[in-house]
Amino acid sequence: MKLDIITNELKNHIGDFVQNDAKEALLLWLKNEALPAAKEIAALYTAALIESSEQETGWCKFRDRVFLPCVVDGSLWFIGKALDNMVAKQGDGLG
């Protein structure tokens, strides 16, 4: 089967992927699978940043000990809160 045929079929049926069931399934997957995995990786990353800050001074120490860990953790917190709210509103038909 040629790639053109597959591409055209996907283009013709792209609407199937933006139906409510698909969007709800994606949000649930992000909330229940992707976010916990990202948080686990982020915890390892921020721990390594804080450890590396011991060899730094000045702004580089601030970057590794405070700024980057706050950016990573804050971003994941915000994404988690947004996902919680979106998942909670799914059944309400308010989306």
C-alpha positions in Angstrom: 0.0 0.0 0.0 1.3 3.4 -0.9 1.8 6.2 1.6 -0.4 8.4 -0.6 -3.3 6.1 -0.1 -2.9 6.1 3.7 -2.4 9.8 3.8 -5.5 10.5 1.8 -7.6 8.1 4.0 -6.4 9.9 7.2 -7.2 13.3 5.6 -10.7 12.0 4.7 -11.4 10.7 8.2 -9.7 13.4 10.3 -13.1 14.4 11.7 -13.2 11.0 13.5 -10.3 12.1 15.7 -11.9 15.4 16.9 -15.1 13.8 18.1 -15.9 14.1 21.8 -15.1 10.5 22.5 -11.6 10.9 21.1 -10.9 14.2 22.9 -12.1 12.7 26.2 -10.0 9.6 25.7 -6.9 11.8 25.0 -7.5 14.0 28.1 -7.9 10.9 30.3 -4.7 9.4 28.9 -2.8 12.6 29.4 -4.1 12.9 33.0 -3.7 9.2 34.0 -0.7 8.1 32.0 1.4 10.9 30.6 1.3 13.4 33.5 2.4 10.9 36.1 5.3 9.7 33.9 6.3 13.3 33.3 6.2 14.1 37.0 8.4 11.1 37.7 11.0 12.2 35.1 10.8 15.8 36.4 11.5 14.7 39.9 14.7 13.0 38.8 15.6 16.0 36.7 15.1 18.6 39.4 16.9 16.5 42.0 19.9 16.3 39.6 19.7 20.1 39.1 19.7 20.8 42.8 22.7 18.4 43.2 24.6 20.2 40.4 23.9 23.5 42.0 26.4 22.6 44.7 29.3 23.3 42.2 27.8 26.6 41.0 27.9 30.1 42.3 25.8 33.3 41.8 23.1 33.3 39.2 24.0 29.8 38.0 23.4 28.4 41.5 20.1 30.3 41.6 19.2 28.9 38.2 19.9 25.3 39.2 18.6 25.4 42.7 15.5 27.6 42.4 14.6 28.8 38.9 14.6 25.7 36.8 13.1 23.4 39.4 10.3 26.0 39.9 9.6 26.3 36.2 9.5 22.5 35.8 7.3 21.8 38.8 5.1 24.9 38.3 4.5 23.9 34.6 3.5 20.4 35.6 1.3 21.7 38.4 -0.5 24.0 36.0 -1.0 21.3 33.4 -2.3 19.0 36.1 -4.8 21.5 37.3 -5.9 22.3 33.8 -6.4 18.6 33.0 -8.3 18.1 36.3 -10.7 20.9 35.3 -11.1 19.7 31.7 -11.7 16.1 32.7 -14.2 17.2 35.4 -16.2 19.2 32.8 -16.2 16.5 30.1 -19.5 14.9 31.2 -21.2 18.3 31.7 -21.2 19.1 28.0 -19.7 22.5 28.8 -16.6 21.9 26.6 
